[in-house]
């Protein structure tokens, strides 16, 4: 069965929901047709000219990047600008372009979690919270003999998760009444006769994003022609999410040795560092890409070392006033780690699709 661009997008949105993206961001399908067939995907950090040419040469139908090629609204698309040329070249060659940016940074299994995994961090926690997923309560009324089937359908669709517990529901018995009117086909009862039925009031919670799916699966197995249910907003805070992570190394190590280890793990020939080489490092905070804005979170959570990128001179002066060492792992190296991991994830879901990682070296800084 042919895989469509829309199939890839749907899966990406399940793994790295677009609603997690920061307000300034521009994620999703930037160029292309959701209905186009995808036989080959090229994964890259950026959709630069060399990557577009590579996609054409390797006969890719779709490019997935971390950084969006289009950030601001375009007023013109023509050959007068490099961006315009790139967009037109993608369209002419029937190549779709999809980007997952801050949603990929924030989501579980995204860039920050990948870096934690590479470094072998334990006891991982969120560094900077940006929001939390809202909860809804769904209440549905079910005849006694269908309660188990409806409960299982709702939980299978995503309802009933509270912390590390699943299948969480509450039920109470009561009497439901209804009168079938003209043009009805009741499961129980007769036309124009008021019926009393023993029912279960079944309650469960679910993420707001899953409400439609839970309702749809519930209605498939519910016996009533017209299903009575209520949806309530909940104030409970659930699943906070955000940028950056903090965790512990297996063993304490000197800052010099740790920086050297990070350099090797990220395939860098050199690395910029700030702080005392002799300081012992155990608790490590990190934020892939440009993350100095979360340095104060690393300080307040008593990190020994913070890994990010794009540190400026005056920011480095502020860092020296603290007891936290910092590694500037470069924007490219700290985020390009997503490509190989995403390839594995996509191949597991779409095993018949050819998925390749870009061979273009997008590292902008060279050392002489």
C-alpha positions in Angstrom: 0.0 0.0 0.0 1.4 3.4 -1.0 2.3 5.8 1.7 1.0 9.3 1.4 2.6 12.5 2.6 -0.4 12.9 4.8 0.3 9.5 6.5 3.8 10.7 7.4 2.5 13.9 8.7 -0.2 12.2 10.8 2.4 9.9 12.4 4.8 12.9 13.0 2.0 14.7 14.7 1.3 11.8 16.9 4.9 11.6 18.0 5.7 15.3 18.1 2.3 17.1 18.3 2.4 20.4 16.5 0.4 22.1 19.2 3.5 21.8 21.5 5.4 24.3 19.2 6.1 27.8 20.6 4.0 30.7 19.3 6.8 32.1 17.2 7.4 28.9 15.4 6.2 27.7 12.0 5.9 23.9 11.9 4.0 21.4 9.7 3.8 21.0 6.0 5.5 24.0 4.5 5.6 23.0 0.9 3.8 20.2 -1.0 0.7 18.0 -1.3 -0.6 15.8 1.5 -2.0 13.4 -1.0 1.3 12.9 -2.9 2.9 9.4 -2.7 6.1 9.1 -0.7 8.6 6.4 -1.6 11.7 8.1 -0.2 12.2 10.6 2.6 15.4 12.7 3.2 16.0 13.9 6.8 18.1 17.0 7.4 18.5 19.7 10.0 17.9 22.5 7.5 16.4 22.8 4.0 19.3 24.6 2.5 20.2 24.7 -1.2 22.6 21.7 -0.9 19.9 19.6 0.8 17.3 20.4 -1.9 19.9 19.4 -4.6 20.7 16.2 -2.6 17.0 15.4 -2.4 16.6 15.7 -6.2 19.8 13.7 -6.8 18.6 10.9 -4.5 15.0 11.0 -5.9 13.4 11.9 -2.5 9.7 12.7 -2.5 9.7 14.4 0.9 12.2 16.3 3.1 11.7 16.4 6.9 13.7 19.0 8.7 14.0 20.3 12.2 14.4 24.0 11.3 11.6 25.5 9.3 12.7 26.9 6.0 9.9 29.5 6.2 9.6 31.4 9.4 7.9 34.7 8.5 4.9 35.1 6.1 6.0 35.3 2.4 4.6 38.1 0.4 6.3 37.0 -2.9 7.6 33.7 -4.2 9.9 34.3 -7.2 13.4 33.7 -8.5 14.6 37.0 -7.1 15.5 35.5 -3.7 17.3 32.4 -2.6 14.2 31.3 -0.5 11.9 31.8 -3.5 14.2 29.8 -5.7 14.2 27.0 -3.1 10.5 26.9 -2.9 10.0 26.8 -6.6 12.6 24.1 -7.0 10.8 21.9 -4.4 7.5 22.4 -6.2 8.9 21.7 -9.7 10.5 18.5 -8.5 7.3 17.4 -6.6 9.2 17.4 -3.2 7.2 18.0 -0.1 8.8 19.8 2.9 7.7 19.1 6.5 9.3 20.7 9.6 9.1 19.8 13.3 10.9 22.4 15.3 10.2 23.4 18.9 7.5 20.7 19.1 10.4 18.2 18.4 12.5 19.9 21.1 9.6 19.7 23.6 8.1 16.3 22.9 9.1 13.1 24.6 11.7 11.4 22.5 12.7 14.7 20.8 16.1 16.4 20.5 16.5 17.0 24.3 15.7 13.5 25.2 18.0 12.2 22.5 20.9 14.2 23.9 20.1 12.9 27.4 20.3 9.4 26.0 23.6 10.0 24.2 25.1 11.4 27.4 23.7 8.5 29.5 21.8 10.8 31.9 19.7 9.3 34.7 16.8 10.7 36.8 15.8 13.0 33.9 13.4 15.9 34.6 12.1 18.9 32.8 14.3 22.0 32.8 11.9 24.7 31.8 8.1 24.2 31.7 6.3 25.9 28.9 2.8 24.4 29.4 0.8 21.4 30.3 -1.7 19.3 28.5 -5.3 20.1 29.4 -7.7 17.4 30.6 -11.3 16.7 30.0 -13.8 14.4 31.8 -16.2 12.4 29.7 -19.4 11.1 31.3 -21.5 8.7 29.3 -24.7 6.7 30.2 -24.7 3.1 29.2 -27.1 0.2 29.8 -25.7 -2.3 32.3 -24.9 -5.1 29.8 -22.8 -2.8 27.6 -20.8 -1.0 30.3 -17.7 -3.2 30.0 -17.5 -3.0 26.2 -17.9 0.8 26.3 -15.3 1.2 29.1 -12.7 -0.8 27.2 -13.3 1.1 24.0 -12.8 4.4 25.7 -9.7 3.4 27.5 -8.2 1.8 24.4 -8.7 5.2 22.6 -6.8 7.1 25.2 -9.1 7.7 28.2 -8.4 6.7 31.8 -4.7 7.7 32.3 -3.9 9.3 35.7 -0.2 9.5 36.3 1.3 6.0 35.8 -2.2 4.3 36.1 -4.3 3.3 33.2 -7.9 2.3 32.7 -9.0 4.7 35.4 -12.8 5.0 35.4 -15.7 5.5 37.8 -19.2 4.1 37.5 -22.5 4.4 39.4 -25.8 2.8 38.7 -29.0 4.7 38.1 -32.2 4.8 36.1 -32.4 6.4 32.7 -35.6 7.5 31.1 -36.5 8.3 27.5 -39.5 8.3 25.1 -38.9 7.2 21.5 -40.5 9.6 19.1 -41.3 9.6 15.4 -38.4 8.5 13.1 -36.5 6.7 15.8 -35.1 3.2 16.0 -34.6 2.6 19.7 -32.3 -0.2 21.0 -34.7 -0.5 23.9 -38.3 0.6 24.2 -41.3 1.3 22.0 -42.6 4.3 20.0 -44.3 7.0 22.2 -43.8 5.0 25.4 -41.6 6.3 28.2 -39.0 3.7 29.2 -37.0 3.3 32.4 -33.7 1.5 32.0 -31.0 0.5 34.5 -27.9 2.3 33.3 -24.3 3.0 34.4 -23.0 6.5 34.6 -19.4 5.9 33.3 -16.8 8.6 33.9 -13.2 8.9 32.7 -10.6 11.5 32.0 -8.6 12.0 28.8 -6.3 14.6 27.2 -8.2 17.3 25.4 -6.5 16.3 22.1 -7.9 12.8 22.4 -11.6 13.7 23.1 -12.8 13.3 19.6 -11.1 9.9 19.2 -12.5 8.7 22.6 -16.0 9.8 21.7 -15.8 8.2 18.3 -14.7 4.8 19.6 -17.3 5.0 22.4 -20.1 5.6 19.9 -19.0 2.6 17.8 -19.8 0.1 20.6 -22.6 2.0 22.4 -25.9 0.4 21.6 -28.1 3.5 21.7 -29.2 5.3 18.6 -28.6 8.7 20.4 -25.8 8.5 22.9 -26.1 10.7 26.0 -22.7 12.0 27.1 -21.2 15.1 28.8 -17.7 16.7 28.5 -16.3 18.7 31.3 -13.2 21.0 31.5 -10.9 20.1 34.3 -8.5 22.3 36.2 -6.2 19.5 37.1 -2.6 20.0 35.8 -1.5 17.1 33.7 1.7 16.2 31.9 3.7 19.4 32.0 6.0 19.9 29.0 8.8 22.2 28.1 12.3 22.9 26.8 15.5 21.4 28.1 16.2 18.6 30.5 18.2 18.0 33.7 19.6 14.7 34.9 22.5 12.9 36.6 25.6 11.3 35.2 26.3 7.7 36.3 29.5 8.8 37.9 31.0 12.2 38.9 33.6 13.4 36.4 35.8 16.5 36.0 34.5 19.3 33.8 37.5 18.9 31.5 36.9 15.2 31.0 33.2 15.7 30.6 33.7 18.4 27.9 36.1 16.2 26.1 33.6 13.3 26.3 30.8 15.5 24.9 33.1 16.6 22.1 33.6 13.0 21.1 30.0 11.9 21.4 28.9 14.8 19.1 31.6 14.3 16.6 33.2 17.7 17.1 36.9 18.5 16.5 36.8 21.3 19.1 34.3 22.7 21.6 33.8 26.0 23.5 33.6 25.8 27.2 33.2 28.2 30.1 34.2 27.4 33.7 36.6 25.6 36.0 38.2 22.5 34.3 38.7 20.9 37.8 35.1 21.3 38.9 33.3 18.0 39.5 30.3 17.4 37.3 27.4 15.1 38.3 24.2 17.0 37.6 23.9 18.1 34.0 21.3 20.4 32.4 20.9 20.9 28.7 18.9 22.5 26.0 19.6 21.7 22.4 20.1 24.7 20.0 20.1 28.2 21.4 19.1 27.8 25.0 21.0 30.4 27.1 17.6 31.9 28.1 17.2 28.8 30.3 20.6 29.1 32.0 18.9 30.6 35.1 16.8 27.3 35.4 20.0 25.3 35.4 21.4 27.5 38.1 18.3 27.3 40.3 18.1 23.5 39.9 21.8 23.3 41.0 23.2 21.9 37.8 27.0 21.4 37.8 27.1 21.9 34.0 24.8 23.3 31.3 25.0 22.2 27.6 23.5 24.5 24.9 24.7 26.6 22.0 25.2 30.1 20.6 26.7 31.6 23.8 27.5 35.3 23.4 30.5 37.1 25.0 28.5 39.0 27.6 26.5 35.9 28.4 29.8 34.1 29.1 30.7 36.8 31.6 27.5 36.2 33.4 28.1 32.5 33.5 31.6 33.0 35.1 29.8 34.8 38.0 28.1 31.5 38.8 29.3 28.1 39.9 27.9 26.4 36.8 30.2 25.3 33.9 28.8 25.6 30.4 29.5 23.8 27.1 28.7 25.4 23.8 28.1 22.3 21.7 27.2 24.3 18.6 23.7 24.7 17.3 24.2 22.2 14.5 25.9 19.4 16.5 23.4 19.6 19.4 20.4 19.2 17.2 21.5 17.2 14.1 21.5 14.2 16.4 17.7 13.9 15.8 18.1 12.8 12.1 19.4 9.2 12.7 16.9 8.6 15.6 14.0 9.9 13.5 15.0 7.6 10.7 14.8 4.6 13.1 11.3 5.7 14.3 10.0 6.3 10.8 11.3 3.0 9.5 9.6 1.1 12.3 6.3 2.7 11.3 6.9 2.7 7.5 9.2 -0.3 6.8 8.6 -0.2 3.0 9.6 3.4 2.7 13.2 4.4 1.8 14.4 6.8 4.5 17.8 8.4 4.4 19.7 10.9 6.4 21.3 13.9 4.6 25.0 13.7 3.9 25.3 17.5 3.6 27.5 19.0 6.4 25.4 21.8 7.6 27.9 23.0 10.3 28.4 26.6 9.4 31.5 27.3 11.6 34.9 26.1 10.5 38.0 26.1 12.6 41.4 27.0 11.1 
